[in-house]
Amino acid sequence: MYIPFSPPDMTEKEAELVKQTILSGWITSGPKKVEFENKLSAYCGTGKTCALSSATAALELALRVLEIGQGDEVIVPAYTYTASCSVICHVGATPVMVDVAKDNFEMDYNLMEAAITEKTKAIIPVDLGGMVCNYERIFKAVENKKALFTPNGALQKRLGRVAVVADCAHGLGAVRNGQKTGSIADFTCFSFHAVKNLTTAEGGAVTWKALEGVDSEKIYEAFSVMSLHGQNKSTLSKNKPGAWEYDVIAPFYKCNMTDIAATIGIAQLERYEEMLKKRFHIIEKYNNALKALNVQTLQHKTDAYTSSGHLYLVRVNGITEEKRNLIIAKMAEAGIACNVHYKPLPMLTAYKNLGYRMEDYPNAYAQYQNEITLPLYSRLTDEQVDYVIENFIRCVEEVL
């Protein structure tokens, strides 16, 4: 039996809707992109959403809309994928990495608060595996340090504090204290990459909470203009008869979402709640089977939150990085693809070259060295899940 790590969940519905879009003659950013944005806003409980080519683009443009750049600092966890941090470098700001709490995948919030200085303009919390961060604590920290904040630009001035820009690449549909992701942080960035719960093949989106005194349409316009070369007219509006005239207001970027991608997203969103139910069925099977094993697993559901069930992260107690890799190799021999989420940023050459040292983030390394991510996706059958469980228990016991 071969079990891949995370193939997309596609059906005839996606194929038929994409066929209709292709034959409609409109395949780049157009009516389907707008429809997808509106449906995402309704799903998240937000006013406006801008669909883009990736979550990375969404994060970067969020920082640019906030006018964050040279001389500014942005706080980010050391335990995340590079995209959470590379966007800070893209805009010319300085990443301030914070270690995770002991035995936790979230930032140490006390260290995070201590890291806020007069140069801090944003915090990028990461909802790893679809687990919603403690945003109450994050907002309390930025309020506690409000006196240090000096705004750059109109939007920062309206906020009056450090912005909270969520890397929610894993977290669409997760809920904390009755609020869905998208409606919790100031700005929330989603990924629709092929391995995500909901996919558009490649894609992402940014949504945001309404801010008193700020027109959300103006924010949407800023994202749209930045994502399409700085052109002051959308492709859709330019296509109207006689409406060719346009201007380019700044030499911006190219990261818009196409109607083909948006159509896949529309079909996926219609099926999404059912897909989430399947993920939680698998999580329950894993949880029940691994109770007796010497491992730690994430709590995907508590009184405070329900995750999006994106990743099933397991930490095998008492093993080294080498033994962890051996377990993954043994699983591969059984035809099961596992993964590791993630190598902490200071382990990567790009960030070593910027002066970050892994020894400064001991909790992040401790989380990484014994972490194994098991397959978790809505197409997994009970038979496949049982096969993963059987082999994982065997491989762990053989290595221990």
C-alpha positions as CSV (number, residue, x, y, z in Angstrom):
1,M,0.0,0.0,0.0
2,Y,1.2,3.5,-0.9
3,I,0.0,6.5,1.1
4,P,1.1,9.9,-0.1
5,F,1.5,12.7,2.4
6,S,-1.2,15.2,1.3
7,P,-2.8,14.9,-2.2
8,P,-5.6,17.4,-3.1
9,D,-9.2,16.3,-2.6
10,M,-10.7,16.9,-6.1
11,T,-14.0,15.8,-7.6
12,E,-16.0,16.0,-10.8
13,K,-17.6,19.2,-9.3
14,E,-14.3,21.1,-9.5
15,A,-13.6,19.7,-13.0
16,E,-17.0,20.7,-14.3
17,L,-16.9,24.2,-12.9
18,V,-13.4,24.8,-14.2
19,K,-14.5,23.5,-17.6
20,Q,-17.4,26.1,-17.6
21,T,-15.0,28.8,-16.6
22,I,-12.5,27.9,-19.4
23,L,-15.2,27.8,-22.0
24,S,-16.7,31.1,-20.7
25,G,-13.7,33.0,-22.3
26,W,-12.7,34.6,-19.0
27,I,-9.8,32.8,-17.3
28,T,-7.7,35.5,-15.6
29,S,-8.9,37.7,-12.7
30,G,-12.6,38.4,-13.3
31,P,-16.1,37.6,-12.1
32,K,-15.1,34.2,-10.5
33,K,-12.3,35.8,-8.5
34,V,-14.8,38.4,-7.1
35,E,-17.4,35.6,-6.4
36,F,-14.7,33.6,-4.5
37,E,-13.7,36.7,-2.5
38,N,-17.3,37.4,-1.5
39,K,-17.9,33.8,-0.5
40,L,-14.7,33.7,1.6
41,S,-15.8,37.0,3.4
42,A,-19.2,35.4,4.2
43,Y,-17.5,32.2,5.4
44,C,-15.0,34.1,7.7
45,G,-17.5,36.8,8.8
46,T,-15.5,39.7,7.4
47,G,-16.4,42.6,5.1
48,K,-13.8,42.3,2.4
49,T,-11.3,39.7,1.1
50,C,-8.7,39.9,-1.7
51,A,-7.8,36.7,-3.5
52,L,-4.1,36.5,-4.6
53,S,-1.6,34.1,-6.0
54,S,-0.3,32.8,-2.6
55,A,-0.4,33.3,1.1
56,T,3.1,34.6,0.8
57,A,1.9,37.4,-1.5
58,A,-1.0,38.1,0.9
59,L,1.5,38.5,3.9
60,E,3.8,40.7,1.9
61,L,1.1,42.9,0.6
62,A,-0.4,43.2,4.1
63,L,2.9,44.6,5.3
64,R,3.1,46.9,2.4
65,V,-0.5,48.2,2.8
66,L,0.5,48.9,6.4
67,E,3.5,50.8,5.1
68,I,6.0,48.7,6.9
69,G,9.6,48.9,5.6
70,Q,13.1,50.0,6.2
71,G,13.9,50.7,9.8
72,D,10.9,48.8,11.1
73,E,10.8,45.5,13.0
74,V,8.3,42.7,12.7
75,I,8.1,39.9,15.3
76,V,7.8,36.3,14.0
77,P,8.1,32.9,15.6
78,A,11.4,31.0,15.1
79,Y,9.3,27.9,14.5
80,T,7.6,28.3,11.2
81,Y,8.0,28.0,7.4
82,T,10.2,30.5,5.7
83,A,7.3,32.4,4.1
84,S,6.3,33.8,7.5
85,C,9.7,35.5,7.7
86,S,10.9,36.1,4.1
87,V,8.1,38.6,3.5
88,I,9.5,40.8,6.3
89,C,12.8,40.8,4.4
90,H,11.1,41.5,1.1
91,V,9.7,44.8,2.5
92,G,13.1,45.8,3.9
93,A,12.1,45.4,7.6
94,T,14.0,43.4,10.2
95,P,12.6,40.1,11.4
96,V,12.7,39.7,15.2
97,M,12.5,36.0,15.9
98,V,10.9,34.8,19.1
99,D,11.3,31.3,20.6
100,V,8.3,29.1,21.2
101,A,7.1,28.3,24.7
102,K,8.4,25.0,26.2
103,D,6.5,22.0,24.7
104,N,4.4,24.3,22.5
105,F,4.3,25.3,18.9
106,E,3.2,28.8,19.6
107,M,5.5,31.8,20.5
108,D,6.4,32.3,24.1
109,Y,4.0,35.3,24.6
110,N,6.1,36.8,27.4
111,L,9.2,36.8,25.2
112,M,7.0,38.2,22.4
113,E,5.8,41.1,24.5
114,A,9.4,41.8,25.7
115,A,10.5,41.9,22.1
116,I,8.1,44.8,21.3
117,T,10.1,48.0,20.9
118,E,9.5,51.5,19.4
119,K,10.6,50.0,16.1
120,T,8.0,47.2,16.1
121,K,5.2,47.7,13.6
122,A,3.7,44.2,13.3
123,I,3.5,40.7,14.8
124,I,3.0,37.7,12.6
125,P,1.5,34.9,14.7
126,V,1.5,31.5,12.9
127,D,-1.6,29.2,13.3
128,L,0.6,26.1,12.8
129,G,-1.3,23.0,11.8
130,G,-4.6,24.9,11.9
131,M,-4.2,25.5,15.7
132,V,-5.5,29.0,16.5
133,C,-2.9,31.1,18.4
134,N,-3.8,32.8,21.7
135,Y,-4.8,36.1,20.1
136,E,-6.3,37.4,23.4
137,R,-2.7,37.3,24.8
138,I,-1.2,38.8,21.6
139,F,-3.6,41.8,21.6
140,K,-3.1,42.3,25.3
141,A,0.7,42.5,24.7
142,V,0.3,45.1,21.9
143,E,-2.0,47.1,24.1
144,N,0.5,46.9,27.0
145,K,3.2,48.3,24.8
146,K,1.0,50.9,23.0
147,A,2.9,53.8,24.5
148,L,6.0,52.8,22.5
149,F,4.2,52.8,19.2
150,T,5.0,55.5,16.6
151,P,2.8,55.1,13.5
152,N,4.0,55.3,9.9
153,G,1.1,56.3,7.6
154,A,-2.6,56.6,7.9
155,L,-3.5,53.0,8.5
156,Q,-1.0,52.5,11.3
157,K,-2.2,55.8,12.8
158,R,-5.8,54.5,12.8
159,L,-4.7,51.3,14.5
160,G,-2.7,53.2,17.1
161,R,-0.7,50.1,18.0
162,V,1.4,47.2,16.6
163,A,-0.6,45.4,13.9
164,V,-1.4,41.7,14.2
165,V,-1.1,40.0,10.8
166,A,-1.9,36.3,11.1
167,D,-0.1,33.7,9.0
168,C,-3.2,31.5,8.8
169,A,-2.0,29.5,5.9
170,H,-3.1,26.3,7.7
171,G,-6.2,27.6,9.5
172,L,-9.2,28.3,7.2
173,G,-12.3,27.4,9.2
174,A,-10.7,27.1,12.6
175,V,-12.6,28.8,15.5
176,R,-11.4,30.4,18.7
177,N,-14.0,31.5,21.4
178,G,-16.7,31.5,18.8
179,Q,-14.8,33.5,16.2
180,K,-13.6,32.1,12.9
181,T,-10.1,32.7,11.7
182,G,-10.2,35.8,9.4
183,S,-12.2,37.7,11.9
184,I,-9.7,37.5,14.8
185,A,-6.5,39.2,13.7
186,D,-6.2,42.7,12.1
187,F,-5.2,41.0,8.8
188,T,-5.4,37.3,8.2
189,C,-3.6,35.5,5.3
190,F,-4.8,32.1,4.0
191,S,-3.0,29.6,1.7
192,F,-4.8,27.5,-1.0
193,H,-1.7,25.6,-2.1
194,A,-2.2,22.1,-3.3
195,V,-1.5,20.5,0.1
196,K,-3.9,22.7,2.0
197,N,-7.4,21.8,3.3
198,L,-8.9,23.9,0.6
199,T,-6.9,24.3,-2.6
200,T,-7.0,26.4,-5.7
201,A,-3.8,24.6,-6.9
202,E,-1.8,27.7,-6.1
203,G,-3.4,30.7,-4.4
204,G,-4.0,32.6,-1.2
205,A,-6.1,35.4,0.2
206,V,-6.1,38.2,2.7
207,T,-9.1,39.3,4.7
208,W,-9.3,41.9,7.5
209,K,-11.4,43.3,10.3
210,A,-13.3,46.5,9.8
211,L,-11.4,49.4,11.3
212,E,-13.2,52.5,12.5
213,G,-12.6,55.5,10.2
214,V,-11.1,53.4,7.4
215,D,-13.0,52.4,4.3
216,S,-12.6,48.7,3.7
217,E,-13.1,49.3,-0.1
218,K,-10.0,51.5,0.0
219,I,-8.0,48.7,1.6
220,Y,-9.3,46.3,-1.0
221,E,-8.4,48.7,-3.7
222,A,-4.8,49.0,-2.3
223,F,-4.4,45.2,-2.4
224,S,-5.8,45.0,-5.9
225,V,-3.6,47.7,-7.3
226,M,-0.5,46.3,-5.6
227,S,-1.3,42.8,-7.0
228,L,-1.7,44.0,-10.6
229,H,1.4,46.1,-11.5
230,G,0.1,49.2,-9.8
231,Q,-2.6,49.5,-12.5
232,N,-5.5,51.7,-11.3
233,K,-8.1,49.6,-13.2
234,S,-8.9,45.9,-12.8
235,T,-8.7,43.6,-15.9
236,L,-12.4,43.2,-15.5
237,S,-13.3,46.9,-15.6
238,K,-10.7,47.5,-18.4
239,N,-12.4,44.9,-20.6
240,K,-15.6,46.9,-20.9
241,P,-16.1,48.5,-24.3
242,G,-14.3,51.8,-24.6
243,A,-12.7,51.5,-21.1
244,W,-9.2,50.7,-22.2
245,E,-7.7,53.9,-20.6
246,Y,-5.7,53.3,-17.4
247,D,-2.8,54.5,-15.3
248,V,0.0,52.8,-13.4
249,I,0.3,54.7,-10.1
250,A,3.5,52.9,-8.8
251,P,5.8,50.1,-10.1
252,F,4.1,47.4,-8.0
253,Y,3.8,43.6,-8.3
254,K,2.0,40.8,-10.1
255,C,0.3,38.3,-7.8
256,N,-3.4,38.3,-8.7
257,M,-5.6,35.2,-8.6
258,T,-7.0,33.8,-11.8
259,D,-10.7,32.9,-12.4
260,I,-9.6,29.3,-13.1
261,A,-8.0,29.1,-9.6
262,A,-11.0,30.9,-8.0
263,T,-13.4,28.5,-9.6
264,I,-11.6,25.6,-8.0
265,G,-11.9,27.5,-4.7
266,I,-15.6,28.1,-5.1
267,A,-16.2,24.3,-5.6
268,Q,-13.9,23.5,-2.7
269,L,-15.6,26.0,-0.4
270,E,-19.0,24.4,-1.1
271,R,-17.6,21.0,0.1
272,Y,-15.4,22.4,2.8
273,E,-17.4,21.6,5.9
274,E,-17.8,18.0,4.9
275,M,-14.0,17.8,4.2
276,L,-13.4,19.2,7.7
277,K,-15.6,16.5,9.2
278,K,-13.6,13.8,7.5
279,R,-10.3,15.3,8.8
280,F,-11.7,15.2,12.4
281,H,-12.8,11.6,12.0
282,I,-9.2,10.7,11.1
283,I,-7.8,12.8,14.0
284,E,-10.1,10.9,16.4
285,K,-8.8,7.6,15.1
286,Y,-5.2,8.7,15.5
287,N,-5.8,10.1,19.0
288,N,-7.5,6.9,20.2
289,A,-4.8,4.6,18.7
290,L,-1.8,6.6,19.9
291,K,-2.9,7.1,23.6
292,A,-0.8,4.2,24.8
293,L,2.3,5.2,22.8
294,N,5.0,7.4,24.4
295,V,4.1,10.4,22.2
296,Q,2.7,13.9,22.4
297,T,0.0,15.0,20.0
298,L,-1.8,18.3,19.4
299,Q,-5.2,18.9,20.9
300,H,-7.2,19.9,17.9
301,K,-10.3,20.6,20.0
302,T,-10.7,22.2,23.4
303,D,-13.3,24.4,25.1
304,A,-11.5,27.5,23.7
305,Y,-10.9,26.4,20.1
306,T,-11.4,24.0,17.3
307,S,-8.6,23.8,14.8
308,S,-8.9,23.4,11.0
309,G,-7.4,19.9,11.4
310,H,-4.7,20.6,8.9
311,L,-1.7,18.7,10.3
312,Y,-1.4,15.8,12.7
313,L,1.9,16.6,14.5
314,V,3.3,14.0,16.7
315,R,6.3,14.3,19.0
316,V,8.0,11.1,20.0
317,N,9.2,11.5,23.6
318,G,12.9,11.0,24.3
319,I,14.2,10.6,20.8
320,T,17.0,12.4,18.9
321,E,16.7,14.0,15.5
322,E,18.6,11.0,14.1
323,K,16.1,8.5,15.6
324,R,13.2,10.7,14.3
325,N,14.6,10.6,10.8
326,L,15.0,6.8,11.1
327,I,11.3,6.4,12.0
328,I,10.4,8.5,8.9
329,A,12.6,6.3,6.8
330,K,11.0,3.1,8.1
331,M,7.6,4.5,7.4
332,A,8.7,5.3,3.9
333,E,9.8,1.7,3.5
334,A,6.2,0.7,4.4
335,G,4.9,3.0,1.6
336,I,3.8,5.8,4.0
337,A,5.0,9.4,3.3
338,C,5.5,11.4,6.5
339,N,6.9,15.0,6.9
340,V,8.4,17.3,9.5
341,H,6.8,20.7,10.3
342,Y,9.2,22.6,10.4
343,K,12.9,23.1,10.5
344,P,13.1,26.2,12.7
345,L,14.2,29.3,10.7
346,P,17.6,29.6,12.4
347,M,18.6,26.2,11.0
348,L,18.2,27.4,7.4
349,T,21.1,28.9,5.5
350,A,19.2,32.0,4.5
351,Y,18.7,33.0,8.2
352,K,22.1,31.7,9.4
353,N,23.6,34.1,6.9
354,L,21.5,37.0,8.5
355,G,23.1,36.2,11.9
356,Y,20.4,34.1,13.6
357,R,21.7,31.2,15.7
358,M,19.8,28.1,16.6
359,E,21.2,28.0,20.1
360,D,19.2,31.1,20.8
361,Y,16.0,29.2,20.3
362,P,16.3,26.0,22.4
363,N,12.5,25.4,22.7
364,A,12.1,25.6,18.9
365,Y,14.8,23.0,18.4
366,A,13.3,20.7,21.1
367,Q,10.0,20.8,19.3
368,Y,11.6,20.1,15.9
369,Q,14.0,17.2,16.8
370,N,11.3,14.6,17.7
371,E,8.4,15.9,15.5
372,I,6.8,13.7,12.8
373,T,3.7,14.7,10.8
374,L,1.5,11.8,9.8
375,P,-0.7,11.9,6.7
376,L,-4.0,13.7,7.3
377,Y,-6.4,14.6,4.4
378,S,-10.0,14.1,3.6
379,R,-9.4,11.4,1.0
380,L,-7.8,9.0,3.5
381,T,-9.9,5.9,4.0
382,D,-10.3,4.1,7.3
383,E,-8.3,1.2,5.9
384,Q,-5.4,3.6,5.1
385,V,-5.5,5.3,8.5
386,D,-5.4,1.9,10.2
387,Y,-2.4,1.0,8.1
388,V,-0.6,4.2,9.0
389,I,-1.3,3.6,12.7
390,E,-0.2,0.0,12.7
391,N,3.1,0.9,11.0
392,F,3.8,4.0,13.0
393,I,3.4,2.1,16.3
394,R,5.7,-0.6,14.9
395,C,8.3,1.9,13.7
396,V,8.4,3.8,16.9
397,E,8.7,0.7,19.0
398,E,11.5,-0.6,16.8
399,V,13.5,2.6,17.1
400,L,12.9,3.0,20.8
